[in-house]
Amino acid sequence: MFRFTLTALLAVLPICLSFQRVAAQNSAAHNSAAQPVPNRQQPNVLMIAVDDLACTLGCYGDVVARTPHIDSLAASGVCFQRAYNQLPLCNPTRASLMTGLRPDTIKVYDLDRHFRDEVPEVVTLPQAFQNAGYFAARIGKIYHYNVPASIGTDGFDDPPSWQHKVNPIGRDKADEDKIFNAEPHRKISAALSWLAADGEDTEQTDGMIATEAIKLMRQKRSEPFFLAVGFFRPHTPYVAPKKYFDLYPADEMRLPFAPADDRDDIPTAAFAHNCPVPHYGLSEPVLRQAIQAYYASVSFIDAQVGRMLAALSELKLSDNTIVVLWSDHGYHLGEHNGVWQKRTLFEQSARAPLIIRQPRAAGNGTPCSRVVEFVDLYPTLASLAQVESPDDLAGNDLSPLLSDPLMEWDNVAVTQVLRPADDRLAEPVMGCSVRDERFRYTEWGNGKHGVELYDHASDPMEFHNLAIEPDAASVNVIRRLQPLLRARASGDIPTTPVNPARL
């Protein structure tokens, strides 16, 4: 019945929703048209988004990664070691972060819905900065669009959010016929696919993105700017110049360890529908090449971040620019005996990098192990820049943690994901997971399709599901975490339009 309802809704609503969205965008643009006089004492914001970046960085303890520039940023700012996204899929997580609202509020669970269809008058993060007199610009992927998009394509961008936008497209698009696809039945954007590219960094789309960002910094250095820079890699296909592949010889790459029986106590719904077969059925040598290509792409992006940080210093903007680096969600490289990419509620997917460098903050240089969420970024940046923000934001201001990363911080993080009905699940299933500093508790279909509990003090890789025949201590943990989970995610199947093929 649910599938039929979704199909019917999708057939009749797109035109209406399109008109609604245009009207909302025009209204939002009108509401932000009156700009106050800029104040050069306001700090700039350089917000760097990296697509599909797991915590595969030196500053997160990854001994394989070669990421000196991001590590340097972490060492000069606050690296949040336990930061969690709200829904591990590009469109929902980006829409949530940029609006400061949770998925159940904006009703975005797939790759096909725009947040303004549900909340047409919402003031996004860059809109709030525009209203405070900032120049707001986007280069590359901030809201969701393809990898990279065709020339002139904005995907699910939000026009009122920006006064200027740039969609670079480099030789990686022209060289798509050279990309190796380990799963030819899938598009390269969804498959394990890669290319050790010819040419220089600056010829690639992400290299061009860094170049355009530096150009805008130079042009706007005399006025306050909010510059959002979105890199496409390491999203598939993993494309980077050959020199980055050389950093990671394929025969030195290793698949993650898991016990042979690891999957025995994990609910079926916990495994993403786009990766139903362990390791996609691929051989170990091919999987090692995929890991090599992923890390190569990470190091390539690290170099582009380094270029931008060097430009900030050269332009003497470092002392008045808040730098934020985040990834839209984490990423699997074969954990749990064969999980790849995203769309899970395991730690590798729900957790993602978040680094904030506020000039002269007392906590700079000290990592923070407190639990934070991506919805916290909006109120935090608004607070740091003294920018007025909406009253209904879902997150917390992290400014106190930038002053003292070790302070007490009583908070949890909630991440959710929607599964379509398929040959594994007779009905759609919403999964919801809550994480505190020690435990992760997850319910699938409000518990109907399974529950999970992991103790990260003794089981950081989440091998042992304590919710299977739980002892008294585990029951008490579940009872404590359940209301915290339900307060931020209902667990219900949405009644708004959802495209099962785009979950």
Secondary structure, 3 states (H helix, E strand, C coil): CHHHHHHHHHHHCHHHHHHHHHHHHHHHHHHCCCCCCCCCCCCEEEEEEECCCCCCCHHHCCCCCCCHHHHHHHHHCEEEEEEECCCCCHHHHHHHHHHCCCHHHHCCCCCCCCHHHCCCCCCCHHHHHHHCCCEEEEEECCCCCCCCCCCCCCCCCCHHHCCEEECCCCHHHHCHHHCEECCCCCCCCCCCEEEEECCCHHHCHHHHHHHHHHHHHHHCCCCCEEEEEEECCCCCCEEEEHHHHCCCCHHHCCCCCCCCCHHHHCCHHHCCCCCCCHHHHCCHHHHHHHHHHHHHHHHHHHHHHHHHHHHHHHCCCHHHEEEEEEECCCCEEEHHHHEEECCCCCHHHHECCEEEECCCCCCCCCCEEEEEEHHHHHHHHHHHHCCCCCCCCCCCCCHHHHHCCCCCCCCCEEEEEEECCCCCCCCCEEEEEEECCCEEEEEECCCCCCEEEEECCCCCCCCCCCCCCCCHHHHHHHHHHHHHHHCCCCCCCCCCCCCHHHC
